[in-house]
C-alpha cells in the first residue's frame, strides 16, 4: 500500500502533471462560453417547442371556428336561395378572362338575372345565341367581336405569341399564366390603352352622357314582368337590412327563432327580444370534497342581442356519502339508563344527501354562441335523505380498554326519505360562468359558485369529529358546476 | 262439520299457547341504582353511580385463598389511570366465610338475605389490630375512603371501638362489564376510619352497592 501511495504522490507531484493541470484562465473562459452556448441552445429549443404548441393550438382553434362558422355561412346562402324572393338579386361580376376561356359560360352569366349594373351595355345583348355564335365564329387570331349598337370589341394577342394556332383553345391547352399572350382589348381598331375610348353606355343609339336618360326605375307588376325582355328587367339594389326569409307556404316572414331550427349550426338566438323556458341539469363538483347535482327549470329574458337575464329554479342534491365516516348525524333521541354507570341509547338521523332549492338570478353578455354570466343565488333547504342509526354510549366499557365515552354504533333502524338535518336552512352565493350554445336549443356551460355563508359551517360543529372541524368550512364554500340546458319554449317579446 | 269446529278450536288453542310472555327483564333504570350517602368527619357526601362515579364490582382471591368481594364507587377515568390516587373513592370489601370457596358466598345470597344484624367483620375483642384489608379473617367487612385531598382512610388499620355493618337486602343483579355475576345489596354502616397517621374520623351512612361474585 505504501508503494501505491508513493507512486500516486510521485505522479501527482511530478512536473508533467502540474503542467497538465495548470490553471489557465482562457481555458475556463472558453469552457464557460461553450456551456452558455449549450444552455442558450436548449432554451431556444424549449421556446421553439412551446411556439409549436401554441401554433398547433391556434390551428386547432381556427379549424374549430371554421367548422362552427364556415358551415353556418353556407347555410346562410342556402337559406337565402331557398327563400329568395324575385325582387332580391345578388351581385356578380363578369370576369373577362372567363369570358374568353368559355364563351358559353360567359353568356350564361349574362343571362343570369344577377347581372350587375356596372356593365349596363352588356344588357343590350340581343340574345344568348347571337353572342355565343359571335364568340365562337371569331377566332382568337382576329380577336374582334362586333357588338350591337356599333360597339366593336376586339381581342388581340401580342405579336410575340402569334405562333399560337388560332383554332387552338389557348387557355385549355396552356395554363401557364406567364406563357399566355397578353390580351389587350381593341375597340375600333385601336389598341393603345390610352387612346382607347371610354366605353360609354349606349341606350337607344345615344351615347352622349349628358343626353343619356337616367336609368328608369321600372315598377314591376304581374302584368308587365314577363312581357319585358330580359335586358329590360330592372336590377334592383339589395335591401340595406338583414335578409328575412319568407315561408313559402304561408308567405309570411319567418321568425328568426324558428329560423334557427332550420339552421342547427347557427347560434340558437338571433332575435333581439324573447323569453325562453327550458330544463337544466348540472353536476357540481365541490372543490374540496363533496359532489352534487341539480336539475330544474331555467328561463331567459333576452333584452337585446348582447344582454340577457336568467333565472332558474333548481333542486340541488348535495351528496354527503363522502363524509360518511365523519358525520355523527342529527341526534333525535337519547335515553339514559343507569346501572353500574350509565348507558345512553342514541338515535341519530344520518343524512346521506341534502336537498336545496336554488334560485339563481344572473345577467349574461352574449357573444356569438357564447355567453358570460354573473349573478347571485339564494338557496333554501328542502329535505334530507338518510337513515336512522342507533348508537350506544357507555360511561365505562371494559372491552374498550377500560374507559369509553365515545359513542359506539349499535345498529341501523332503516332508511328514511325525509330526515332532520343540521345543515343550514339557506345560504347566499355569488357565481359566474360561461355557456356555449352547441345546438339551437342545447347549451352547455360551467358555473363557479362561492357561498358567502358556508353551507355547513354550523353543521360541522355537530356533524364532524373535532379533528375535522377546521377543514369543514372550505369544503362548502366553493363548487364548480357543469351543466347542460335544453330550451323547451320561446316567446317573442 | 263437527270435525271442522274441533279443528278450528284446536288451531285457536295452539295459537294462544304459542303467545308466550316475554321473560325479558329490563334492569335498566331511568334513575340511578347504586349510590352511597354518608357523612365523613361530619361532612355529607353523596356518590351516585352513573353520575359522578361508576360502581366497579369485582372479586379476587388472596394469597391464602380467601375470597374478597368488592364494590367501589370511583370516577372511571381516574380509577383506570391510578386507583389509589383517585379522590372521592369509596370502597366496600367483604371477605368470604370460608377459604377456597369458588361458589357463591352462602351468606350473601338471596336465600340468606336480610341479616339485619351487625356483621362482625371488625372484631376488636381480641385487642389485636386488624392488620390490613387482605387480612385473611373470614366473614369480615371493611370500608375504605379516599377523601377530597387524596388521603387514604381505612377501617382496618386499628381496632374499631364502635362499628356496625348491616346488609339489609340482597338481590342478584346483571353481569358487570367483565361479565361477572353480581349481587346487589342494601347496606348501612357506621365505623371509624384511620389514615396512615392513625388519625380517626367517623363514617356513617347507607348505600346500595353490588359485589362481583364467581
Interface residues (C-beta under 8 A of the other chain):
Chain A: X336 X337 X338 X339 X340 X341 X342 X343 X395 X396 X397 X398 X399 X402 X403
Chain B: X27 X28 X29 X30 X31 X32 X33 X34 X49 X50 X51 X54 X55 X56 X57 X76 X77 X80 X174 X176 X177 X178 X210
